[in-house]
Amino acid sequence: MTEEDKKKQRGSGGYIAVGVAVGTAFGVALDNIGLGIALGLAIGAAIDWSTHNKNKK
């Protein structure tokens, strides 16, 4: 595994954590924490997947 591959792998999942944090904040504000976490996770995973695929090209 090259150094470049290790750097790409190291940053994986960061957007998921941010999505969950933001989703939790919205869930608390809207008094529906479960929905907020679920939406935050989905949005964070989508952004993480999108940026990961963009880096492959």
N, CA and C of each residue as an Amber inpcrd file, in Angstrom:
protein
   171
   0.8510000  -1.1700000   0.0000000   0.0000000   0.0000000   0.0000000
   0.9020000   1.2400000   0.0000000   0.6530000   2.1500000  -0.9140000
   1.4790000   3.3430000  -1.0140000   1.0340000   4.3930000   0.0020000
   1.8530000   5.4040000   0.1650000   1.5260000   6.4920000   1.0980000
   0.2410000   7.2080000   0.6740000   0.0500000   7.3710000  -0.6350000
  -1.1560000   8.0580000  -1.1350000  -2.4130000   7.2650000  -0.7850000
  -2.3510000   5.9400000  -0.9190000  -3.4920000   5.0980000  -0.5620000
  -3.7980000   5.1780000   0.9310000  -2.7530000   5.2450000   1.7520000
  -2.9560000   5.3470000   3.1940000  -3.6150000   6.6670000   3.5660000
  -3.2380000   7.7570000   2.8980000  -3.8510000   9.0600000   3.1800000
  -5.3180000   9.0630000   2.8040000  -5.6540000   8.4500000   1.6720000
  -7.0550000   8.3870000   1.2490000  -7.8860000   7.5690000   2.2320000
  -7.3270000   6.4590000   2.6890000  -8.0550000   5.5900000   3.5990000
  -8.2220000   6.2220000   4.9710000  -7.2620000   6.9980000   5.4030000
  -7.3020000   7.6260000   6.7220000  -8.4770000   8.5910000   6.8590000
  -8.8340000   9.3240000   5.7930000  -9.8920000  10.3200000   5.8590000
 -11.2810000   9.7450000   5.6830000 -11.3900000   8.4560000   5.5310000
 -12.6730000   7.8320000   5.2780000 -13.5740000   7.8950000   6.5080000
 -14.8210000   8.2980000   6.3030000 -15.7970000   8.2910000   7.3800000
 -15.9660000   9.6050000   8.1120000 -15.1900000  10.5940000   7.7790000
 -15.2820000  11.8760000   8.4740000 -16.6100000  12.5630000   8.2590000
 -17.1370000  12.4510000   7.0540000 -18.4120000  13.0980000   6.7640000
 -19.5680000  12.4040000   7.4770000 -19.4270000  11.1230000   7.7430000
 -20.4790000  10.4080000   8.4730000 -20.5940000  10.9550000   9.8940000
 -19.4540000  11.1930000  10.5270000 -19.4640000  11.7310000  11.8890000
 -20.0720000  13.1310000  11.9170000 -19.7110000  13.9470000  10.9400000
 -20.2780000  15.3020000  10.8680000 -21.7790000  15.2310000  10.6140000
 -22.1920000  14.3410000   9.7330000 -23.6180000  14.1830000   9.4430000
 -24.4140000  13.7620000  10.6590000 -23.8860000  12.8400000  11.4220000
 -24.5780000  12.3900000  12.6400000 -24.6610000  13.5250000  13.6590000
 -23.5750000  14.2890000  13.7880000 -23.5810000  15.4040000  14.7430000
 -24.6090000  16.4630000  14.3510000 -24.6260000  16.8210000  13.0790000
 -25.5850000  17.8260000  12.6090000 -27.0110000  17.2780000  12.7070000
 -27.1840000  16.0110000  12.3480000 -28.5040000  15.3890000  12.4480000
 -29.0140000  15.3370000  13.8720000 -28.1270000  15.0760000  14.8070000
 -28.5110000  15.0670000  16.2160000 -28.9510000  16.4500000  16.6700000
 -28.2320000  17.4650000  16.2270000 -28.6110000  18.8390000  16.5820000
 -29.9920000  19.1790000  16.0310000 -30.2380000  18.8020000  14.7820000
 -31.5710000  19.0530000  14.2110000 -32.6330000  18.2290000  14.9220000
 -32.2780000  16.9960000  15.2840000 -33.2260000  16.1470000  15.9980000
 -33.6210000  16.7240000  17.3450000 -32.6560000  17.2770000  18.0520000
 -32.9480000  17.9050000  19.3430000 -33.8190000  19.1380000  19.1380000
 -33.4840000  19.9370000  18.1210000 -34.2450000  21.1610000  17.8570000
 -35.6880000  20.8530000  17.4600000 -35.8850000  19.7600000  16.7280000
 -37.2240000  19.4010000  16.2610000 -37.9240000  18.3980000  17.1720000
 -37.2690000  18.0370000  18.2760000 -37.8060000  17.0970000  19.2580000
 -38.0760000  15.7190000  18.6450000 -37.1720000  15.3000000  17.7320000
 -37.2580000  13.9800000  17.1310000 -35.8280000  13.5040000  16.8550000
 -35.1510000  13.0520000  17.9030000 -33.7330000  12.7110000  17.8090000
 -33.4960000  11.5330000  16.8660000 -34.3510000  10.5490000  16.8970000
 -34.1830000   9.3760000  16.0330000 -34.1730000   9.7330000  14.5600000
 -35.1020000  10.5680000  14.1610000 -35.1620000  11.0020000  12.7680000
 -33.9340000  11.8310000  12.4080000 -33.5120000  12.6900000  13.2990000
 -32.3430000  13.5250000  13.0380000 -31.0800000  12.7070000  12.8460000
 -30.8780000  11.7070000  13.7070000 -29.6980000  10.8480000  13.5860000
 -29.7480000  10.0640000  12.2790000 -30.9090000   9.5200000  11.9510000
 -31.0370000   8.7380000  10.7170000 -30.7620000   9.5900000   9.4770000
 -31.3330000  10.7790000   9.4400000 -31.1000000  11.6550000   8.2870000
 -29.6520000  12.1180000   8.2220000 -29.0760000  12.4420000   9.3670000
 -27.6780000  12.8590000   9.4010000 -26.7450000  11.7620000   8.9350000
 -27.0180000  10.5350000   9.3520000 -26.2060000   9.4020000   8.9210000
 -26.3220000   9.1830000   7.4200000 -27.5370000   9.2540000   6.9020000
 -27.7390000   9.0540000   5.4690000 -27.0510000  10.1430000   4.6480000
 -27.1910000  11.3790000   5.0640000 -26.5740000  12.4850000   4.3300000
 -25.0490000  12.4150000   4.4320000 -24.5340000  12.1260000   5.6130000
 -23.0850000  12.0030000   5.7910000 -22.5020000  10.8580000   4.9740000
 -23.1950000   9.7340000   4.9320000 -22.7150000   8.5930000   4.1430000
 -22.7510000   8.9140000   2.6510000 -23.7810000   9.6270000   2.2090000
 -23.8700000  10.0010000   0.7950000 -22.7390000  10.9450000   0.3960000
 -22.4390000  11.9060000   1.2420000 -21.3480000  12.8350000   0.9420000
 -20.0120000  12.1070000   0.9650000 -19.8240000  11.2150000   1.9390000
 -18.5830000  10.4440000   2.0310000 -18.4030000   9.5610000   0.7980000
 -19.4620000   8.9030000   0.3710000 -19.4150000   8.0480000  -0.8150000
 -19.1180000   8.8680000  -2.0600000 -19.7500000  10.0330000  -2.1550000
 -19.5490000  10.9000000  -3.3200000 -18.1040000  11.3900000  -3.4150000
 -17.5420000  11.8310000  -2.3100000 -16.1670000  12.3240000  -2.3400000
 -15.1820000  11.1780000  -2.5510000 -15.4970000   9.9950000  -2.0340000
 -14.6230000   8.8400000  -2.2240000 -14.5800000   8.4440000  -3.7050000
 -15.7300000   8.4510000  -4.3660000 -15.7810000   8.0980000  -5.7850000
 -15.1310000   9.1670000  -6.6480000 -15.2140000  10.4110000  -6.2240000
 -14.5980000  11.4830000  -6.9700000 -13.0710000  11.3580000  -6.9350000
 -12.5320000  10.8980000  -5.8070000 -11.0840000  10.7410000  -5.6520000
 -10.5450000   9.5580000  -6.4650000 -11.3860000   8.5860000  -6.7740000
 -10.9380000   7.4150000  -7.5220000 -10.6090000   7.7630000  -8.9750000
 -11.2940000   8.7360000  -9.5270000 -11.1160000   9.0680000 -10.9500000
  -9.8450000   9.7940000 -11.2230000
